[in-house]
Amino acid sequence: MTVDLTKKPFYLDAAQLKWVANTIATMSLEEKIRQLFVIAAGDAKDKTLQEVAEFEAGGVMLRPLKEADVRKVNTYLMTHSKIPPFLAANLETGSNGLIEENTNIGHEMLIAATGNVDNAYEFGKFCMGEAALAGASMSFAPIIDINYNWENPITNIRSFGDNPELVSAMGQAYVRGAQEAGGAVTIKHFPGDGVDGRDHHVVKSVNSLPFPEWMRTFGKVYRDNIDNGATGVMVGHISLPDYFQEDKEVGLRDVPASLNPALIQDLLRGELGFNGLVMTDASLMVGFGSQGKRRDLLPRAIAAGNDMFLFTKNLEEDYQFMMAGFREGIITEERLDDAMQRILGLKARLHLDARLERKTTLDSEITSKQLAKKSRG
């Protein structure tokens, strides 16, 4: 299936479409598999940067560092990557999610408590805008979970609240602000946390709402934010059992969304109409790992419809697991190409392709000067 990159949320022009097509055509299988990964970097040490750049992942997520270190990471990756990676961070409370010394504005519930949707717009614009100045291109936010259960340890004050209309409006406003500031977002955690009291960091979580009620609440919030142009969705290790009636695959009833093709391809992409980038939540969570052997889970996540896979346990081992999944037919060529189009399509929308062109031009100038110097010598 060919992804239409001229439509929401990509809106690519002819030059950008050409870059995506030409880049995919020249990529090796190994390079494509590496683009599926979003890996973590916890410091800006030279050894860390060398290892990250050599892997050539599709994205790099940073934990908070000093601004000088963030800039160092960005500069290194931009000058040592064939295809620039997304530089992502948890921008949930401010740009301090990326830069240690920056402002911590507050959690989403604080913004919602003002009752002013414009504040959520300014919040998203500020979070992404400040982070982008240091090189960030993706916010792992906003959280559009609905806080129905006060015992839930994930949503709580990280949520805009328990009113679906307010959560939807605040989420859309954050998305507009962040994307106008030049970044991408990943609305999370599909199909929606906040119903039960479990933490999918330590166990698979369940959204137990009857499906018609889910559509009126979580479904509406996701559809509104998708229609609003959100570029990405982060899929949680959360099941949605009532979606599976007699006419659906009942064997998938208790499978979390991060591994569930029906929830990603039929519900998210089909019924809700999402055309953008889909990625898993962190694969180190027990809610994911408890579903089987890691060797099987990694390619299953991509086969289910995720375009990118968040974090690794052992970088080289996880890469080999994903390669084996392709060779064994778990990840098909069509599914891999579909993921490449969305990954590179979003990079084109963010003008990371333009950064690559500037880097290539700079490399050519340096090479020309070196050759000229040699000829004079």
LUMZADO-595212 format. One record per atom (N, C-alpha, C): x, y, z. Coordinates in steps of 0.1 Angstrom, whole numbers, padded with zeros to 4 digits, always signed. Layout:
! LUMZADO-595212
XYZ;...
END
This chain:
! LUMZADO-595212
+0008-0012+0000;+0000+0000+0000;+0009+0012+0000;+0006+0021-0009;+0014+0034-0010;+0008+0044-0001;+0016+0051+0007;+0011+0061+0016;+0010+0074+0008;-0001+0081+0010;-0003+0094+0003;+0003+0105+0011;+0015+0109+0008;+0022+0119+0016;+0019+0133+0012;+0009+0135+0002;+0004+0148-0001;-0007+0152+0009;-0012+0142+0016;-0024+0145+0025;-0019+0147+0039;-0029+0150+0048;-0027+0152+0062;-0021+0139+0068;-0011+0141+0077;-0005+0153+0082;+0008+0157+0075;+0011+0151+0063;+0024+0154+0057;+0024+0166+0048;+0015+0167+0039;+0013+0178+0029;+0026+0181+0022;+0033+0170+0017;+0046+0172+0010;+0044+0178-0004;+0054+0186-0008;+0054+0191-0022;+0062+0182-0031;+0062+0185-0044;+0069+0176-0054;+0084+0174-0050;+0091+0184-0046;+0105+0182-0043;+0107+0173-0031;+0098+0174-0021;+0099+0166-0009;+0095+0151-0012;+0085+0150-0020;+0081+0136-0025;+0093+0129-0032;+0100+0137-0040;+0111+0132-0048;+0122+0128-0039;+0125+0136-0028;+0135+0132-0019;+0132+0119-0012;+0119+0118-0007;+0115+0105-0001;+0117+0093-0010;+0112+0094-0022;+0113+0083-0031;+0127+0079-0035;+0135+0090-0037;+0149+0087-0041;+0157+0081-0029;+0154+0086-0017;+0161+0081-0006;+0158+0066-0003;+0145+0063-0004;+0141+0049-0002;+0147+0040-0012;+0147+0045-0025;+0153+0037-0036;+0167+0034-0034;+0175+0042-0027;+0189+0040-0026;+0193+0034-0012;+0183+0031-0004;+0186+0025+0009;+0188+0010+0009;+0197+0005+0016;+0199-0010+0018;+0188-0015+0027;+0186-0028+0028;+0177-0034+0038;+0182-0030+0052;+0195-0031+0054;+0200-0028+0068;+0197-0014+0072;+0198-0004+0063;+0195+0010+0066;+0180+0011+0069;+0172+0005+0061;+0157+0006+0064;+0154+0000+0078;+0159-0011+0081;+0157-0017+0094;+0161-0008+0105;+0172-0001+0104;+0177+0008+0114;+0168+0020+0116;+0162+0024+0105;+0153+0036+0106;+0140+0033+0114;+0137+0020+0117;+0126+0016+0125;+0128+0019+0140;+0141+0021+0144;+0144+0023+0158;+0145+0037+0162;+0139+0040+0174;+0142+0052+0182;+0150+0047+0194;+0162+0051+0195;+0171+0047+0206;+0173+0059+0216;+0177+0055+0227;+0179+0065+0238;+0193+0069+0240;+0196+0082+0243;+0209+0086+0246;+0208+0094+0259;+0216+0090+0269;+0215+0096+0282;+0226+0106+0286;+0236+0108+0276;+0246+0117+0279;+0252+0122+0265;+0261+0131+0266;+0267+0136+0253;+0282+0133+0252;+0286+0122+0258;+0300+0117+0258;+0303+0113+0244;+0316+0115+0240;+0320+0112+0226;+0317+0098+0222;+0320+0089+0232;+0317+0074+0229;+0303+0072+0226;+0294+0078+0234;+0279+0076+0232;+0275+0082+0219;+0280+0093+0215;+0276+0099+0203;+0281+0091+0191;+0293+0086+0192;+0298+0077+0181;+0290+0065+0179;+0286+0058+0191;+0278+0046+0190;+0264+0049+0184;+0258+0060+0188;+0245+0064+0183;+0245+0067+0168;+0255+0075+0164;+0256+0079+0150;+0259+0067+0141;+0268+0058+0146;+0271+0046+0138;+0259+0037+0136;+0250+0036+0145;+0239+0028+0144;+0229+0033+0133;+0229+0046+0131;+0220+0053+0121;+0205+0050+0124;+0201+0052+0136;+0187+0049+0139;+0178+0060+0133;+0165+0057+0132;+0156+0067+0126;+0153+0078+0136;+0155+0076+0149;+0152+0086+0159;+0161+0084+0171;+0164+0095+0178;+0171+0095+0191;+0163+0102+0201;+0160+0096+0212;+0153+0103+0223;+0164+0107+0234;+0163+0119+0238;+0173+0124+0248;+0166+0126+0262;+0172+0121+0272;+0168+0125+0286;+0174+0139+0288;+0169+0147+0298;+0173+0160+0300;+0189+0162+0302;+0194+0171+0294;+0209+0174+0294;+0210+0189+0295;+0222+0193+0298;+0226+0208+0297;+0224+0212+0282;+0220+0225+0280;+0217+0229+0267;+0229+0228+0258;+0241+0230+0263;+0253+0229+0255;+0255+0214+0250;+0251+0205+0259;+0252+0191+0255;+0242+0187+0245;+0230+0192+0246;+0219+0190+0236;+0224+0195+0223;+0229+0207+0222;+0234+0212+0209;+0246+0204+0204;+0254+0199+0213;+0265+0190+0209;+0260+0177+0202;+0250+0171+0208;+0244+0159+0203;+0238+0162+0189;+0230+0173+0188;+0224+0176+0176;+0234+0178+0164;+0244+0186+0167;+0254+0189+0157;+0261+0176+0153;+0264+0168+0162;+0272+0155+0159;+0263+0147+0150;+0250+0145+0154;+0241+0136+0146;+0239+0142+0132;+0237+0155+0131;+0235+0161+0118;+0246+0160+0109;+0258+0159+0114;+0270+0159+0106;+0276+0145+0104;+0270+0135+0111;+0275+0121+0110;+0264+0111+0106;+0253+0116+0101;+0242+0107+0098;+0239+0109+0083;+0237+0097+0076;+0233+0098+0062;+0219+0103+0061;+0210+0099+0070;+0197+0104+0071;+0195+0110+0085;+0193+0123+0086;+0191+0129+0100;+0180+0122+0108;+0183+0118+0120;+0173+0112+0129;+0164+0123+0135;+0152+0118+0139;+0144+0127+0148;+0151+0128+0161;+0151+0140+0166;+0157+0142+0180;+0145+0145+0189;+0141+0136+0197;+0129+0136+0205;+0131+0138+0220;+0121+0142+0227;+0122+0144+0242;+0107+0144+0247;+0106+0141+0260;+0093+0141+0267;+0091+0156+0271;+0084+0163+0262;+0081+0178+0264;+0067+0179+0270;+0066+0173+0282;+0053+0172+0288;+0050+0184+0298;+0061+0189+0304;+0059+0200+0314;+0067+0213+0310;+0074+0212+0299;+0082+0224+0295;+0094+0219+0287;+0102+0228+0282;+0114+0224+0275;+0124+0218+0284;+0121+0218+0297;+0130+0211+0307;+0130+0196+0305;+0121+0191+0297;+0121+0177+0293;+0133+0173+0285;+0139+0184+0279;+0151+0182+0271;+0163+0189+0277;+0161+0201+0281;+0172+0210+0286;+0171+0212+0301;+0180+0207+0309;+0179+0207+0323;+0176+0221+0329;+0183+0231+0324;+0182+0244+0330;+0170+0253+0325;+0162+0247+0317;+0150+0254+0312;+0138+0253+0321;+0128+0261+0318;+0116+0262+0327;+0108+0250+0328;+0104+0246+0340;+0094+0236+0342;+0081+0243+0344;+0072+0244+0334;+0060+0251+0335;+0050+0244+0344;+0048+0231+0342;+0039+0223+0350;+0032+0212+0342;+0026+0203+0349;+0019+0192+0342;+0006+0197+0335;+0001+0188+0326;-0010+0192+0318;-0022+0195+0326;-0024+0189+0338;-0036+0192+0346;-0035+0207+0351;-0023+0212+0353;-0022+0226+0357;-0027+0235+0346;-0023+0232+0334;-0027+0240+0322;-0043+0239+0321;-0048+0227+0322;-0063+0225+0321;-0070+0232+0332;-0064+0233+0344;-0071+0240+0355;-0073+0255+0352;-0066+0261+0343;-0069+0275+0340;-0082+0276+0332;-0086+0265+0326;-0098+0266+0318;-0097+0274+0305;-0085+0277+0301;-0082+0286+0289;-0074+0277+0279;-0081+0274+0268;-0075+0265+0258;-0063+0272+0252;-0063+0286+0251;-0052+0293+0245;-0039+0290+0253;-0040+0287+0266;-0028+0284+0274;-0022+0271+0270;-0030+0262+0265;-0025+0249+0260;-0017+0251+0247;-0022+0260+0239;-0016+0264+0226;-0002+0270+0229;-0002+0280+0238;+0011+0286+0242;+0020+0276+0248;+0015+0267+0256;+0023+0257+0263;+0030+0248+0252;+0023+0243+0242;+0029+0235+0232;+0039+0243+0224;+0036+0255+0221;+0045+0264+0213;+0057+0266+0220;+0056+0269+0233;+0068+0272+0242;+0077+0259+0243;+0070+0248+0247;+0078+0235+0249;+0086+0232+0237;+0079+0231+0225;+0086+0227+0213;+0095+0238+0208;+0091+0251+0209;+0099+0262+0204;+0113+0263+0210;+0113+0262+0224;+0126+0263+0231;+0134+0251+0228;+0128+0239+0228;+0136+0227+0225;+0141+0227+0211;+0134+0232+0201;+0138+0232+0187;+0150+0241+0186;+0152+0251+0194;+0164+0260+0193;+0177+0253+0195;+0175+0242+0203;+0187+0234+0206;+0188+0221+0196;+0178+0220+0187;+0179+0209+0178;+0168+0199+0178;+0159+0199+0188;+0148+0190+0189;+0139+0191+0177;+0133+0180+0173;+0123+0180+0162;+0110+0172+0166;+0110+0166+0177;+0098+0158+0181;+0095+0158+0196;+0082+0160+0199;+0078+0160+0213;+0070+0147+0215;+0074+0139+0225;+0066+0128+0230;+0055+0133+0239;+0046+0141+0233;+0035+0147+0240;+0026+0153+0228;+0013+0157+0232;+0007+0157+0245;+0001+0144+0249;-0001+0142+0262;-0009+0131+0267;-0024+0135+0266;-0031+0126+0258;-0045+0129+0257;-0053+0117+0263;-0047+0111+0273;-0055+0101+0281;-0065+0109+0290;-0076+0102+0293;-0087+0107+0301;-0086+0102+0315;-0085+0110+0325;-0082+0106+0338;-0095+0101+0346;-0100+0090+0341;-0113+0085+0347;-0110+0078+0361;-0098+0073+0363;-0095+0066+0375;-0084+0073+0383;-0088+0079+0394;-0078+0087+0402;-0066+0078+0407;-0068+0065+0407;-0057+0056+0412;-0047+0053+0401;-0050+0057+0388;-0041+0054+0377;-0028+0062+0379;-0016+0055+0380;-0004+0062+0382;+0003+0068+0370;-0003+0066+0358;+0003+0072+0346;-0004+0085+0342;-0017+0085+0343;-0024+0097+0338;-0023+0108+0350;-0033+0107+0359;-0033+0116+0370;-0030+0131+0366;-0020+0137+0372;-0017+0151+0369;-0010+0153+0355;-0006+0142+0349;-0001+0143+0335;-0012+0144+0325;-0024+0143+0329;-0035+0144+0320;-0042+0157+0321;-0049+0161+0310;-0057+0173+0310;-0070+0172+0318;-0073+0160+0323;-0084+0158+0332;-0093+0147+0328;-0106+0148+0333;-0115+0137+0331;-0127+0141+0322;-0126+0153+0316;-0137+0157+0307;-0132+0156+0293;-0138+0147+0285;-0133+0144+0272;-0133+0156+0263;-0142+0165+0264;-0143+0177+0256;-0131+0186+0259;-0128+0188+0272;-0116+0196+0276;-0103+0189+0272;-0102+0176+0274;-0090+0169+0270;-0087+0171+0255;-0098+0169+0247;-0097+0170+0233;-0092+0184+0229;-0099+0195+0234;-0095+0208+0230;-0081+0212+0235;-0077+0208+0247;-0064+0211+0252;-0053+0204+0243;-0056+0191+0240;-0047+0184+0232;-0045+0190+0218;-0056+0194+0212;-0055+0200+0199;-0047+0213+0199;-0049+0221+0210;-0042+0233+0211;-0027+0231+0213;-0023+0221+0221;-0009+0218+0223;-0003+0214+0209;-0010+0205+0202;-0005+0201+0189;-0003+0212+0180;-0013+0222+0179;-0011+0233+0170;+0001+0241+0174;+0003+0244+0187;+0014+0252+0191;+0027+0245+0188;+0028+0232+0192;+0041+0225+0190;+0044+0224+0175;+0034+0221+0167;+0037+0219+0152;+0040+0233+0145;+0033+0243+0150;+0036+0256+0144;+0051+0261+0148;+0056+0255+0159;+0069+0258+0163;+0080+0250+0156;+0075+0242+0146;+0084+0235+0138;+0087+0220+0142;+0080+0215+0151;+0082+0201+0156;+0071+0192+0152;+0073+0179+0155;+0063+0169+0154;+0058+0165+0168;+0047+0158+0169;+0041+0154+0182;+0038+0139+0181;+0037+0133+0192;+0031+0119+0193;+0020+0119+0204;+0008+0121+0200;-0003+0120+0209;-0003+0106+0215;-0006+0106+0228;-0004+0093+0235;-0014+0092+0247;-0017+0079+0252;-0012+0066+0248;-0023+0058+0242;-0024+0057+0229;-0035+0050+0222;-0035+0035+0227;-0047+0030+0229;-0060+0035+0228;-0066+0042+0240;-0057+0046+0249;-0061+0055+0260;-0060+0049+0274;-0052+0055+0282;-0049+0051+0295;-0059+0059+0305;-0060+0055+0317;-0067+0063+0327;-0080+0056+0331;-0083+0044+0326;-0096+0037+0330;-0093+0028+0342;-0083+0020+0341;-0080+0011+0352;-0068+0017+0361;-0065+0010+0371;-0055+0015+0381;-0041+0009+0379;-0039+0003+0367;-0026-0004+0365;-0016+0005+0357;-0004+0002+0359;+0007+0009+0353;+0014+0000+0342;+0013+0004+0329;+0018-0005+0319;+0033-0006+0319;+0040+0002+0328;+0054+0000+0330;+0057-0014+0337;+0047-0018+0344;+0049-0031+0352;+0039-0042+0349;+0029-0039+0341;+0019-0049+0338;+0011-0044+0326;+0006-0052+0318;-0003-0048+0307;-0015-0041+0313;-0019-0029+0307;-0030-0022+0312;-0042-0025+0303;-0054-0022+0308;-0066-0025+0300;-0076-0013+0300;-0080-0009+0288;-0091+0001+0287;-0104-0007+0286;-0111-0008+0297;-0123-0017+0298;-0136-0011+0294;-0136+0001+0288;-0149+0007+0284;-0156-0001+0273;-0169-0001+0274;-0177-0007+0262;-0173+0001+0250;-0172-0005+0238;-0167+0002+0227;-0175+0014+0223;-0188+0014+0223;-0196+0026+0220;-0192+0037+0229;-0190+0035+0242;-0186+0045+0251;-0172+0050+0248;-0163+0040+0244;-0149+0044+0240;-0150+0053+0229;-0158+0051+0219;-0159+0059+0207;-0164+0073+0211;-0173+0074+0221;-0178+0087+0225;-0168+0095+0233;-0158+0088+0239;-0148+0095+0248;-0134+0095+0242;-0127+0084+0244;-0113+0083+0238;-0113+0084+0223;-0123+0077+0217;-0123+0077+0202;-0125+0091+0197;-0134+0099+0203;-0136+0113+0199;-0124+0121+0201;-0117+0119+0213;-0105+0127+0215;-0094+0124+0205;-0092+0111+0201;-0082+0108+0191;-0087+0113+0177;-0099+0111+0174;-0104+0116+0161;-0102+0131+0159;-0106+0138+0170;-0104+0153+0170;-0090+0157+0167;-0081+0150+0175;-0067+0154+0173;-0061+0149+0160;-0066+0138+0155;-0061+0134+0141;-0066+0144+0131;-0079+0148+0132;-0084+0157+0122;-0077+0171+0123;-0072+0174+0135;-0065+0186+0138;-0051+0186+0132;-0046+0174+0127;-0034+0173+0120;-0022+0168+0128;-0025+0161+0139;-0014+0156+0147;-0005+0147+0138;+0008+0149+0139;+0017+0141+0130;+0020+0127+0135;+0019+0124+0148;+0022+0111+0152;+0013+0106+0164;+0013+0093+0165;+0006+0086+0176;+0015+0077+0183;+0016+0077+0196;+0023+0067+0204;+0013+0057+0209;+0016+0044+0207;+0007+0034+0210;+0011+0027+0223;+0002+0026+0233;+0005+0020+0246;+0004+0005+0246;+0009+0000+0257;+0007-0015+0260;-0006-0017+0267;-0016-0013+0260;-0030-0012+0266;-0040-0020+0257;-0047-0029+0262;-0057-0036+0254;-0070-0029+0254;-0079-0032+0245;-0092-0026+0243;-0102-0038+0240;-0105-0046+0250;-0111-0059+0247;-0125-0058+0241;-0133-0047+0244;-0146-0046+0239;-0147-0043+0224;-0136-0039+0218;-0135-0037+0204;-0138-0050+0196;-0134-0061+0202;-0135-0074+0195;-0148-0081+0198;-0157-0079+0188;-0170-0085+0188;-0169-0098+0180;-0180-0104+0177;-0180-0117+0170;-0174-0116+0156;-0176-0104+0150;-0171-0103+0136;-0157-0098+0135;-0150-0097+0147;-0136-0094+0147;-0127-0105+0152;-0114-0103+0151;-0105-0114+0155;-0104-0115+0170;-0112-0124+0176;-0113-0125+0191;-0100-0129+0197;-0091-0136+0189;-0078-0140+0194;-0069-0128+0198;-0073-0116+0193;-0065-0104+0196;-0072-0096+0207;-0082-0101+0213;-0090-0094+0223;-0081-0088+0235;-0072-0096+0240;-0064-0092+0252;-0050-0088+0248;-0047-0087+0235;-0034-0083+0231;-0033-0067+0232;-0022-0062+0238;-0021-0048+0239;-0020-0041+0225;-0024-0029+0224;-0024-0022+0211;-0010-0021+0204;+0000-0021+0212;+0014-0020+0206;+0017-0032+0198;+0010-0043+0200;+0012-0056+0192;+0000-0060+0185;-0010-0052+0184;-0023-0056+0179;-0027-0049+0166;-0026-0057+0155;-0029-0051+0141;-0043-0046+0140;-0053-0052+0147;-0066-0048+0145;-0068-0034+0151;-0062-0031+0163;-0063-0018+0169;-0055-0007+0161;-0044-0011+0156;-0036-0001+0148;-0041+0001+0134;-0043-0010+0127;-0047-0009+0113;-0061-0007+0110;-0070-0014+0118;-0084-0013+0116;-0090-0001+0123;-0087+0001+0136;-0093+0011+0144;-0086+0025+0142;-0073+0025+0144;-0066+0038+0144;-0065+0043+0129;-0060+0035+0120;-0058+0039+0106;-0072+0039+0099;-0080+0029+0101;-0092+0027+0094;-0103+0036+0099;-0109+0032+0110;-0120+0040+0115;-0117+0054+0119;-0106+0057+0125;-0102+0070+0129;-0095+0078+0118;-0090+0072+0108;-0085+0078+0096;-0071+0084+0098;-0062+0078+0106;-0049+0084+0109;-0039+0079+0098;-0033+0089+0092;-0024+0086+0081;-0009+0089+0085;-0007+0094+0097;+0007+0098+0101;+0015+0087+0107;+0025+0091+0114;+0035+0081+0120;+0030+0075+0132;+0032+0062+0133;+0028+0054+0145;+0040+0048+0151;+0042+0050+0165;+0053+0043+0171;+0048+0037+0184;+0056+0027+0189;+0053+0020+0202;+0057+0029+0213;+0051+0027+0225;+0056+0033+0237;+0069+0024+0240;+0076+0028+0251;+0088+0022+0254;+0087+0006+0255;+0096+0000+0248;+0096-0015+0247;+0102-0022+0259;+0107-0014+0268;+0113-0019+0280;+0103-0021+0291;+0090-0016+0289;+0080-0018+0299;+0075-0032+0299;+0072-0036+0311;+0067-0050+0313;+0054-0053+0306;+0046-0043+0304;+0034-0044+0296;+0036-0049+0282;+0048-0046+0277;+0052-0051+0264;+0059-0064+0265;+0070-0065+0273;+0078-0076+0274;+0071-0089+0279;+0060-0087+0287;+0053-0099+0292;+0045-0106+0282;+0045-0101+0269;+0037-0107+0259;+0044-0118+0251;+0057-0121+0254;+0064-0132+0248;+0079-0129+0248;+0086-0137+0239;+0100-0135+0238;+0103-0122+0230;+0114-0115+0234;+0117-0103+0228;+0120-0105+0213;+0127-0116+0210;+0130-0119+0196;+0118-0119+0187;+0107-0123+0193;+0094-0124+0185;+0087-0111+0185;+0087-0104+0197;+0079-0092+0199;+0083-0080+0190;+0097-0079+0188;+0101-0067+0180;+0096-0067+0166;+0098-0077+0158;+0092-0077+0145;+0077-0077+0145;+0071-0084+0155;+0056-0084+0156;+0050-0070+0157;+0058-0061+0165;+0053-0047+0167;+0052-0040+0154;+0063-0042+0145;+0063-0035+0132;+0052-0041+0123;+0051-0054+0123;+0041-0061+0115;+0027-0057+0119;+0025-0054+0131;+0012-0050+0136;+0008-0036+0130;+0017-0028+0126;+0014-0015+0120;+0022-0003+0126;+0030-0006+0136;+0039+0005+0141;+0049+0008+0131;+0052+0021+0129;+0063+0025+0119;+0076+0026+0126;+0076+0028+0139;+0089+0029+0147;+0087+0022+0160;+0099+0019+0166;+0099+0010+0178;+0108+0018+0188;+0102+0020+0200;+0109+0029+0210;+0117+0021+0220;+0130+0024+0219;+0141+0019+0228;+0145+0005+0226;+0157+0002+0230;+0163-0011+0229;+0168-0016+0242;+0168-0029+0243;+0174-0036+0255;+0189-0038+0253;+0192-0044+0242;+0206-0045+0237;+0206-0041+0222;+0213-0031+0219;+0212-0025+0206;+0214-0034+0195;+0225-0041+0195;+0229-0050+0184;+0220-0062+0184;+0216-0068+0195;+0208-0079+0196;+0194-0076+0191;+0188-0064+0195;+0175-0060+0190;+0175-0058+0175;+0186-0053+0170;+0187-0051+0155;+0187-0064+0148;+0194-0074+0153;+0194-0087+0147;+0180-0094+0148;+0173-0092+0159;+0159-0097+0161;+0150-0091+0150;+0152-0078+0147;+0143-0072+0137;+0147-0077+0123;+0160-0078+0121;+0164-0084+0108;+0159-0098+0105;+0160-0106+0116;+0155-0120+0115;+0140-0120+0112;+0133-0110+0118;+0118-0109+0116;+0115-0106+0101;+0123-0098+0095;+0121-0095+0081;+0124-0108+0072;+0136-0114+0075;+0140-0126+0067;+0130-0137+0068;+0123-0138+0080;+0114-0149+0082;+0100-0145+0077;+0098-0133+0072;+0085-0129+0066;+0075-0123+0076;+0079-0121+0089;+0070-0115+0098;+0068-0100+0094;+0079-0093+0091;+0078-0080+0085;+0079-0082+0070;+0068-0078+0063;+0068-0080+0048;+0075-0067+0042;+0079-0069+0029;+0085-0058+0022;+0075-0046+0021;+0062-0049+0019;+0052-0039+0018;+0051-0031+0031;+0051-0038+0042;+0050-0032+0056;+0062-0023+0058;+0074-0028+0055;+0086-0021+0057;+0086-0008+0048;+0082-0009+0036;+0081+0003+0027;+0071+0013+0032;+0060+0008+0037;+0050+0017+0043;+0056+0025+0054;+0063+0018+0063;+0069+0025+0074;+0080+0035+0069;+0088+0031+0059;+0098+0040+0054;+0092+0053+0048;+0080+0052+0042;+0074+0063+0036;+0070+0073+0047;+0064+0068+0057;+0059+0077+0068;+0071+0083+0076;+0081+0075+0079;+0093+0080+0086;+0100+0091+0078;+0103+0088+0065;+0110+0098+0057;+0100+0109+0053;+0087+0106+0052;+0078+0117+0049;+0077+0127+0060;+0077+0123+0072;+0077+0132+0083;+0090+0140+0084;+0101+0133+0081;+0114+0140+0081;+0114+0151+0071;+0108+0148+0059;+0107+0158+0049;+0098+0170+0053;+0087+0167+0060;+0078+0177+0065;+0085+0187+0075;+0094+0181+0083;+0102+0188+0093;+0114+0195+0087;+0116+0193+0074;+0128+0198+0066;+0141+0192+0071;+0140+0180+0077;+0153+0174+0080;+0160+0170+0067;+0153+0168+0056;+0159+0166+0043;+0167+0178+0039;+0162+0190+0042;+0170+0202+0039;+0183+0203+0047;+0182+0199+0059;+0194+0198+0067;+0204+0189+0061;+0199+0177+0056;+0208+0168+0049;+0214+0174+0037;+0206+0182+0029;+0212+0188+0017;+0223+0198+0021;+0221+0205+0031;+0231+0215+0036;+0243+0208+0040;+0242+0197+0047;+0253+0189+0051;+0261+0183+0039;+0253+0178+0029;+0259+0173+0017;+0267+0183+0010;+0261+0195+0009;+0268+0206+0002;+0281+0210+0010;+0280+0210+0023;+0292+0214+0031;+0302+0203+0029;+0298+0190+0029;+0308+0179+0027;+0315+0181+0014;+0307+0184+0003;+0313+0186-0010;+0323+0197-0011;+0320+0208-0004;+0329+0220-0003;+0342+0216+0004;+0340+0209+0015;+0352+0205+0022;+0361+0195+0014;+0354+0186+0007;+0362+0176-0002;+0369+0184-0013;+0362+0194-0019;+0368+0202-0030;+0380+0209-0025;+0379+0215-0013;+0390+0222-0007;+0402+0213-0004;+0399+0201+0001;+0409+0191+0004;+0416+0187-0009;+0409+0185-0020;+0414+0181-0033;+0423+0192-0038;+0418+0204-0037;+0426+0216-0042;+0439+0218-0035;+0438+0215-0021;+0450+0217-0013;+0460+0206-0017;+0455+0193-0020;+0464+0183-0024;+0471+0186-0037;+0463+0191-0046;+0468+0194-0060;+0479+0205-0059;+0477+0214-0050;+0487+0225-0048;+0500+0219-0042;+0497+0209-0033;+0509+0203-0026;+0517+0194-0035;
END
